[in-house]
Amino acid sequence: MKWPALFQGMRPFNRARAGRDCVAGIQLAAMNIPQALGYTSIAGTPAITGFYTLLLPLLAFATFGSSRYLVVAADSATAAILAGGVAPLAPLASARYVALAGLVALLTAGMLLVARLLKLGFLADFLSQTVLVGFLTGVGFQVGIAVLAEMLGLEIHAHGTVNQLAAVFGNLAQVHLPSLGLSAGVVAGVLTLGKFAPKVPAPMIAVAGAVAASAAWDFAGHGIGVIGPVAGGLPHLGLPHLSWNDVNALMPVAASCFVMIVAQSAATARIYAERHHQRLDENTDLLGLAAANAAAALSGTFVVNGSPTQTAMVESSGGESQVAHVATAAVVALVLLFLTHPLQYLPKCVLGAIVFIVAIRLVNLRGMYSIRRESPGEYALALITMGVVVLVGVETGIVLAMVLSLLRIVGHSYRPHTAVLIHGEGGLWQLTPAVPGAVTEPGLVIYRFGAALFYANAGRFSDEVRGLVGPRPSKLRWLVVDAGAITRVDYTAARMVRELQQDLANSGVELVLAHVQSDLKPDLERHHLTGTVGENRIFDRLHEALDAFHQLGKPRG
């Protein structure tokens, strides 16, 4: 790998645009600080670690990444994965828990670096948008249910989404009404401002107002829980002191975070690059993501990810490059140095309400409905993924999401679309099912197979062709395979084709290949299919095969 080009997300540098980016960065900080604090509730880490995700990780990605828009910071999906894997190993927010969270970030950074060295940016393509919608919707339900107790002022210690929901319903009589009212007011106010004044930093206004009211009217003395003292100052840099046993225990958690980061970051960066007609280097972004997570580990915070919601924030604020994210980091540094003291008055229910709003935005019912309307089969996959995330956990859900995406790809190749071509109106070709008795014209069948021919689908190819030929003696003269979609033939499939050619010859039928692409011809040569079928029975174009057939004269029968 060559030495990386730095600051790609900022170049070419323009002073006028940099000024606008700095303003956008300040707005992003105002909107993002409350969310970052909320993500610590999901991750199970102290509130100060939320600030840390908006400091060195942002600077690291701005230095090493390529995307001009992608915001790499705390994210609900990876925070939920982290909590699901680390919570059984240490008490939430304890020093050991924070160290384990840092180790997950470091392991994730290592995986991302290896992926960059191997140029595995294409891996993001293997997580389909269908299951990603289902996954994030499931995360939204899980996160929303997890903070219900906090919003209602209840003390719930249950683990698992179903158990948490059951515990909340079982303790409704103990709901703390002032906490409930404050939570409802924050949710309603932020959502209303978000709809009618989207550029106003509603979460920051809600947090600032709640802090001021809590300090003035002593919310803690009235039974409304507050987060308590928050340590100020910049983070202390250093690696967590942990054992190899911890590494083994957390490797699956890091692997799940890695998959989520690669998929979500690439999808988000690609959307904004295409929207603004910009070049995107996904492999360079892998290096930026690795650097961001290494910075998170060194600065005592948790795993970071490319965030769709925060990226949308910076775009809506007018930011056009990573200069905006550097400005955000500068604002966060000032807050850490001078403004953390008032945060001790922040009510926990308000923090829960901010997280609940994040969860609402993750629940993509419109996307789910769109999938159901256009593709019921893919909708079922999205529902399954969502259900597994809610009922079993985020870590299992992301693994299932990737497996289902891969199985769908394999399924398309294993059962490709096949058809027999027939003449339609105006001389255009029409497709009819490839069932016994289907013919293109007397004595001729043109059979289309819609995928590369390999060991798994070669049997289906052979069976359908034999069905079209029918019993001996056949009335067909030629069976022409439209090979336009057959880009490869492997060893097993080649042997099946040779056997099929011999069976067809015994029935008096010639096997012909037409519409043969240039990338298929080397496979035909290597597997000796050119000699088996005959060079004079392999055609570049379909109409050439038809002309050759018509020159044979009338078909038998």
C-alpha positions in Angstrom: 0.0 0.0 0.0 1.4 3.5 -0.9 1.7 6.2 1.7 -1.9 7.6 2.0 -2.7 11.0 0.7 -3.9 13.1 3.7 -6.8 15.5 4.1 -8.6 14.3 0.9 -11.9 15.3 2.5 -10.8 19.0 2.7 -9.0 19.5 -0.6 -9.0 21.6 -2.6 -9.0 24.2 0.2 -11.1 27.3 -0.4 -11.1 30.1 2.1 -14.7 31.3 1.4 -16.0 27.7 1.6 -13.9 27.0 4.7 -15.7 29.9 6.5 -19.1 28.4 5.7 -17.8 25.0 6.8 -16.7 26.4 10.2 -20.2 27.9 10.7 -21.7 24.5 9.8 -19.3 22.8 12.2 -20.5 25.0 15.1 -24.1 24.2 14.3 -23.2 20.5 14.0 -21.7 20.6 17.5 -24.8 22.3 18.9 -27.0 19.5 17.5 -24.6 16.7 18.0 -23.4 17.1 21.6 -26.8 16.1 23.1 -26.9 13.1 20.8 -23.4 12.0 21.7 -24.4 12.2 25.4 -27.4 10.1 24.5 -25.3 7.5 22.8 -23.4 7.0 26.0 -26.6 5.8 27.5 -26.9 3.2 24.8 -23.2 2.2 25.0 -23.3 2.0 28.8 -20.3 4.4 29.2 -19.9 7.6 31.3 -21.3 10.8 29.8 -17.9 12.3 29.2 -17.0 9.6 26.7 -19.7 11.0 24.4 -17.7 14.2 24.1 -14.6 12.2 23.3 -16.2 10.6 20.3 -16.5 14.1 18.8 -12.9 15.0 19.3 -10.0 12.9 18.1 -12.1 10.4 16.0 -13.4 13.3 14.0 -9.9 14.7 13.5 -8.5 11.3 12.6 -11.1 10.6 9.9 -10.7 14.2 8.5 -7.0 13.5 8.2 -7.1 10.0 6.6 -10.5 9.6 5.0 -11.7 10.6 1.6 -15.4 11.4 2.0 -16.1 15.1 2.3 -19.4 14.7 4.1 -19.2 11.5 6.3 -19.3 12.2 10.0 -17.5 9.5 12.0 -18.5 9.6 15.6 -20.7 7.8 18.1 -23.6 5.9 16.5 -26.6 4.1 17.9 -26.1 0.8 16.0 -22.5 0.2 17.0 -23.2 1.5 20.5 -25.9 -1.1 20.9 -23.6 -3.8 19.6 -21.0 -2.7 22.1 -23.4 -2.8 25.0 -24.7 -6.2 24.1 -21.2 -7.7 24.1 -19.6 -5.9 27.0 -22.4 -5.5 29.5 -22.1 -9.2 30.7 -18.4 -8.7 31.4 -18.3 -5.6 33.6 -20.6 -3.2 35.5 -21.9 -0.4 33.2 -19.8 2.8 33.2 -17.2 1.2 35.5 -13.5 1.7 34.8 -13.2 -1.9 33.6 -16.2 -1.4 31.3 -14.6 1.7 29.7 -11.4 -0.2 29.3 -13.2 -3.1 27.6 -15.1 -0.6 25.3 -11.7 0.9 24.4 -10.4 -2.6 23.5 -13.4 -3.2 21.2 -12.6 0.1 19.4 -8.9 -0.9 19.1 -9.7 -4.4 17.8 -12.2 -2.9 15.3 -9.5 -0.4 14.2 -7.2 -3.4 13.5 -9.8 -5.2 11.4 -10.5 -2.0 9.4 -6.8 -1.6 8.8 -6.5 -5.1 7.6 -9.5 -4.6 5.3 -7.8 -1.5 3.9 -4.5 -3.4 3.3 -6.4 -6.1 1.5 -8.6 -3.5 -0.4 -11.8 -4.9 0.9 -13.9 -1.8 0.5 -16.2 -3.8 -1.8 -17.4 -5.8 1.3 -20.0 -3.1 1.9 -21.8 -4.3 -1.3 -22.6 -7.6 0.4 -24.9 -6.1 2.9 -28.1 -5.3 1.0 -30.2 -2.2 1.6 -33.1 -4.4 2.4 -31.7 -6.1 5.4 -29.9 -2.9 6.5 -33.3 -1.2 6.7 -34.6 -4.1 8.7 -31.5 -4.1 11.0 -31.6 -0.4 11.7 -35.4 -0.5 12.3 -34.8 -3.3 14.8 -32.1 -1.3 16.5 -34.5 1.6 16.7 -37.1 -0.5 18.5 -34.4 -2.0 20.8 -32.9 1.3 21.8 -36.3 3.0 22.2 -37.5 0.2 24.6 -34.2 0.3 26.5 -34.6 4.0 27.5 -38.3 3.8 28.4 -37.5 3.1 32.0 -35.2 6.1 32.2 -37.9 8.4 30.6 -40.5 7.1 33.1 -38.2 7.5 36.2 -38.2 3.7 36.8 -35.3 1.6 38.1 -35.2 -1.4 35.8 -32.3 -3.8 35.7 -33.6 -6.4 33.2 -31.5 -7.4 30.2 -32.9 -8.1 26.8 -35.6 -6.1 24.9 -38.5 -8.3 25.8 -37.6 -8.5 29.4 -37.1 -4.7 29.6 -40.5 -4.1 28.0 -42.2 -6.6 30.4 -40.5 -4.9 33.4 -41.7 -1.5 32.3 -45.3 -2.7 32.0 -45.0 -4.5 35.3 -43.9 -1.3 37.1 -46.2 1.2 35.6 -47.7 2.0 39.0 -44.3 3.3 40.1 -43.9 5.8 37.2 -42.5 9.1 38.4 -44.9 11.6 36.9 -42.6 14.7 36.8 -40.0 12.6 34.9 -42.6 11.4 32.5 -43.9 14.9 31.9 -40.4 16.3 31.3 -39.6 13.4 28.9 -42.8 13.9 27.0 -42.2 17.6 26.7 -38.7 17.2 25.4 -39.8 14.6 22.8 -42.7 16.7 21.6 -40.7 19.9 21.5 -37.7 18.4 19.6 -39.9 16.6 17.1 -42.0 19.8 16.5 -39.0 22.0 16.0 -37.4 19.4 13.8 -40.5 19.4 11.5 -41.1 23.2 11.3 -37.6 24.5 11.9 -35.1 21.8 11.0 -32.0 24.0 11.1 -32.7 25.0 14.8 -30.6 22.9 17.2 -33.6 21.6 19.0 -31.7 18.9 21.1 -29.2 21.5 22.3 -32.1 23.9 23.2 -33.8 21.1 25.1 -30.7 20.1 27.0 -29.7 23.7 27.8 -33.2 24.4 29.0 -33.4 21.3 31.1 -30.0 22.0 32.7 -31.0 25.5 33.5 -34.3 24.5 35.0 -32.8 21.6 37.0 -30.2 23.9 38.5 -32.7 26.7 39.3 -35.5 24.5 40.7 -33.5 21.6 42.2 -34.9 18.8 40.1 -32.8 16.3 42.0 -34.4 17.3 45.2 -37.8 16.6 43.7 -36.9 13.0 42.7 -35.9 13.6 39.1 -32.6 11.8 38.6 -29.6 13.8 37.2 -26.4 12.5 35.7 -24.2 14.0 38.4 -20.7 15.5 38.2 -19.0 15.2 34.8 -15.2 15.3 34.7 -13.9 18.1 32.5 -10.7 18.5 30.6 -9.3 16.9 27.4 -8.9 13.1 27.4 -5.8 11.4 28.6 -4.2 9.3 25.9 -3.2 5.7 26.5 -4.0 2.1 25.7 -6.3 0.1 28.0 -4.5 -2.4 30.2 -6.2 -5.7 29.4 -5.4 -9.4 29.0 -5.4 -11.8 26.0 -8.5 -13.4 27.6 -10.3 -10.1 27.1 -9.2 -10.0 23.5 -10.6 -13.4 22.8 -13.9 -12.5 24.6 -14.4 -9.3 22.6 -13.3 -10.4 19.2 -16.9 -11.4 18.1 -18.1 -8.0 19.3 -15.4 -6.2 17.4 -16.2 -8.3 14.3 -19.9 -7.3 14.5 -18.9 -3.6 14.9 -16.6 -4.0 11.9 -19.3 -5.4 9.7 -21.7 -2.6 10.7 -19.1 0.1 10.2 -18.1 -1.1 6.8 -21.7 -1.4 5.6 -23.2 1.7 7.1 -20.2 4.1 6.5 -19.8 3.0 2.9 -23.5 3.3 2.2 -23.8 6.8 3.8 -20.6 8.1 2.1 -21.7 6.8 -1.3 -25.1 8.5 -1.0 -23.6 11.9 -0.4 -20.8 11.5 -2.9 -23.3 10.7 -5.6 -25.6 13.5 -4.6 -22.8 16.1 -4.8 -21.0 14.5 -7.8 -17.8 13.8 -5.8 -15.2 11.1 -6.1 -15.3 8.5 -3.3 -12.5 6.1 -2.4 -14.0 3.4 -0.2 -10.6 1.8 0.6 -9.2 5.2 1.7 -12.3 5.6 3.9 -11.5 2.3 5.5 -8.1 3.7 6.6 -9.9 6.8 7.9 -12.3 4.6 9.9 -9.4 2.6 11.3 -7.7 5.8 12.4 -10.9 7.1 13.9 -11.4 4.0 16.0 -7.8 3.8 17.0 -8.1 7.5 18.2 -11.3 6.5 20.1 -9.4 3.7 21.9 -6.5 5.9 22.7 -8.7 8.7 24.1 -10.8 6.5 26.4 -14.0 6.3 24.5 -16.0 3.7 22.5 -16.2 2.5 18.9 -17.2 5.1 16.3 -19.0 4.7 13.0 -20.1 6.7 9.9 -23.4 8.1 11.1 -26.2 8.7 8.6 -28.1 11.1 10.9 -25.1 13.2 11.8 -23.9 13.3 8.2 -27.4 14.6 7.2 -27.0 17.2 10.0 -23.7 18.6 8.6 -25.2 18.7 5.0 -28.3 20.5 6.3 -26.1 23.0 8.1 -24.3 23.9 4.9 -21.1 22.0 5.5 -19.3 20.9 2.3 -16.0 19.3 3.6 -14.3 17.8 6.6 -13.3 21.4 7.6 -16.8 21.4 9.2 -15.9 18.4 11.3 -12.6 20.0 12.5 -14.6 23.0 13.6 -17.0 20.7 15.5 -14.0 19.1 17.3 -12.7 22.5 18.2 -16.1 23.5 19.8 -16.2 20.2 21.7 -12.7 20.9 23.0 -13.8 24.2 24.3 -16.9 22.7 26.0 -14.6 20.0 27.6 -12.3 22.7 29.0 -14.8 25.2 30.3 -18.5 24.0 30.2 -18.8 20.5 31.6 -19.7 21.7 35.2 -23.4 22.6 34.3 -24.0 19.1 32.8 -24.2 17.6 36.3 -27.7 19.1 36.5 -28.9 17.3 33.3 -31.9 15.1 34.1 -31.5 11.5 33.1 -35.0 11.4 31.7 -34.1 14.2 29.3 -31.0 12.2 28.1 -33.3 9.2 27.7 -35.8 11.4 25.7 -33.0 12.5 23.3 -32.0 8.8 22.8 -35.7 8.0 22.2 -35.9 10.6 19.4 -32.8 9.0 17.8 -34.5 5.6 18.1 -37.7 7.0 16.4 -35.6 8.2 13.5 -34.0 4.8 13.1 -37.4 3.1 12.8 -37.8 3.3 9.0 -41.5 2.3 8.6 -41.7 4.1 5.3 -38.7 2.1 4.0 -40.2 -1.1 5.2 -43.5 -0.3 3.5 -41.7 0.5 0.3 -39.9 -2.8 0.4 -43.2 -4.7 1.0 -44.9 -3.0 -1.9 -42.1 -3.6 -4.3 -40.7 -7.0 -3.2 -42.6 -9.1 -0.7 -39.7 -11.7 -0.5 -37.2 -9.0 0.5 -39.7 -7.6 2.9 -39.8 -11.0 4.7 -36.0 -10.8 5.0 -36.1 -7.3 6.4 -38.8 -8.4 9.0 -36.7 -11.5 10.0 -33.6 -9.3 10.5 -35.6 -6.7 12.5 -37.2 -9.5 14.7 -33.8 -11.1 15.4 -32.3 -7.7 16.5 -35.3 -7.1 18.8 -35.7 -10.6 20.3 -32.1 -11.9 20.3 -29.7 -9.0 20.0 -27.9 -6.5 17.8 -24.8 -8.7 17.5 -26.7 -11.7 16.2 -28.8 -9.4 14.0 -25.9 -7.9 12.1 -24.4 -11.4 11.4 -27.8 -12.6 10.2 -28.2 -9.5 8.0 -24.9 -10.3 6.2 -25.8 -14.0 5.9 -29.2 -13.2 4.5 -27.7 -10.7 2.0 -25.2 -13.3 0.8 -27.8 -16.0 0.6 -30.0 -13.8 -1.5 -27.1 -13.2 -3.9 -26.4 -17.0 -4.1 -30.1 -17.6 -4.6 -30.2 -15.4 -7.6 -27.4 -17.4 -9.2 -28.7 -20.7 -8.0 -32.1 -20.1 -9.4 -31.6 -17.6 -12.2 -34.4 -16.5 -14.5 -34.7 -18.8 -17.5 -37.0 -18.6 -20.5 -37.5 -19.7 -24.1 -37.4 -16.9 -26.7 -40.3 -16.7 -29.1 -41.1 -14.2 -31.9 -43.5 -11.4 -30.8 -45.2 -8.6 -32.6 -43.1 -6.4 -34.7 -40.3 -9.0 -34.8 -39.4 -8.4 -31.2 -38.4 -11.3 -28.9 -40.8 -12.3 -26.1 -40.0 -14.6 -23.2 -42.1 -17.7 -22.3 -41.5 -20.2 -19.5 -38.9 -22.9 -20.2 -41.3 -25.8 -19.9 -41.5 -29.0 -22.0 -43.2 -28.2 -25.3 -42.0 -24.6 -25.5 -40.4 -23.9 -28.9 -39.1 -20.7 -30.7 -40.2 -22.1 -34.0 -40.6 -25.6 -35.4 -37.3 -27.5 -34.9 -35.7 -24.7 -32.9 -35.6 -23.7 -29.2 -33.7 -20.6 -28.1 -33.1 -21.1 -24.3 -32.0 -18.2 -22.2 -30.1 -18.9 -18.9 -29.7 -15.8 -16.8 -26.5 -16.4 -14.7 -23.0 -17.7 -14.8 -22.9 -21.5 -15.1 -21.3 -23.1 -12.1 -21.5 -26.3 -10.0 -24.6 -25.3 -8.1 -26.9 -24.4 -11.0 -25.5 -26.7 -13.7 -28.0 -29.4 -12.7 -30.9 -27.1 -13.3 -29.5 -26.0 -16.6 -29.1 -29.6 -17.7 -32.6 -30.7 -16.5 -34.4 -27.8 -18.2 -32.6 -28.4 -21.5 -33.4 -32.1 -21.4 -37.0 -31.2 -20.7 -37.2 -28.9 -23.7 -35.7 -31.5 -26.0 -38.2 -34.2 -24.8 -38.1 -37.9 -25.5 -36.2 -39.6 -28.3 -36.4 -39.1 -31.2 -36.8 -35.4 -30.8 -38.5 -33.1 -33.3 -35.9 -30.5 -32.6 -32.9 -29.9 -34.8 -31.2 -27.2 -32.7 -31.2 -26.1 -29.1 -29.6 -22.7 -29.0 -28.4 -21.5 -25.6 -28.6 -17.6 -25.4 -25.4 -17.2 -23.4 -25.6 -13.4 -23.1 -25.8 -13.7 -19.3 -23.4 -16.6 -18.9 -20.1 -14.9 -18.0 -18.3 -17.9 -16.5 -18.3 -21.7 -16.7 -16.6 -23.7 -14.0 -15.1 -27.2 -14.1 -18.2 -29.0 -12.8 -20.6 -27.2 -15.1 -18.3 -27.8 -18.1 -18.4 -31.5 -17.6 -22.2 -31.4 -17.3 -22.4 -29.5 -20.6 -20.2 -32.1 -22.3 -22.5 -34.9 -21.1 -25.5 -32.9 -22.1 -24.1 -32.3 -25.6 -23.6 -36.1 -26.0 -27.2 -36.8 -24.9 -28.6 -34.3 -27.3 -26.5 -35.6 -30.1 -27.9 -39.1 -29.4 -31.4 -37.6 -29.8 -30.5 -35.9 -33.1 -30.3 -32.4 -31.6 -27.4 -30.1 -32.0 -26.4 -27.9 -29.0 -25.5 -24.4 -30.1 -24.2 -21.4 -28.2 -25.1 -17.9 -29.3 -24.6 -14.4 -28.0 -21.3 -15.6 -26.5 -19.5 -12.7 -24.8 -15.7 -12.3 -25.1 -15.1 -12.9 -21.4 -16.8 -16.4 -21.7 -14.7 -17.6 -24.6 -11.5 -18.3 -22.5 -13.6 -20.6 -20.3 -15.0 -22.4 -23.3 -11.4 -23.0 -24.5 -10.0 -24.0 -21.2 -12.7 -26.6 -20.5 -12.5 -27.9 -24.1 -16.2 -26.9 -24.8 -15.2 -25.1 -28.0 -14.1 -28.4 -29.5 -17.1 -30.3 -28.0 -19.7 -28.0 -29.3 -17.8 -27.1 -32.5 -16.5 -23.8 -33.5 -19.1 -23.5 -36.2 -21.8 -23.9 -33.6 -20.6 -21.0 -31.4 -21.9 -17.5 -32.5 -21.2 -14.0 -31.3 -24.7 -12.9 -32.1 -28.1 -14.5 -31.8 -29.2 -13.5 -35.3 -26.1 -15.3 -36.8 -27.3 -18.5 -35.1 -30.8 -18.0 -36.6 -29.4 -17.4 -40.1 -27.3 -20.6 -39.8 -30.3 -22.6 -38.7 -32.5 -21.4 -41.5 -29.9 -22.3 -44.0 -30.3 -26.0 -43.0 -33.6 -26.2 -44.6 -36.9 -27.4 -43.3 -37.0 -29.1 -39.9 -37.9 -32.7 -39.5 -41.3 -33.9 -38.3 
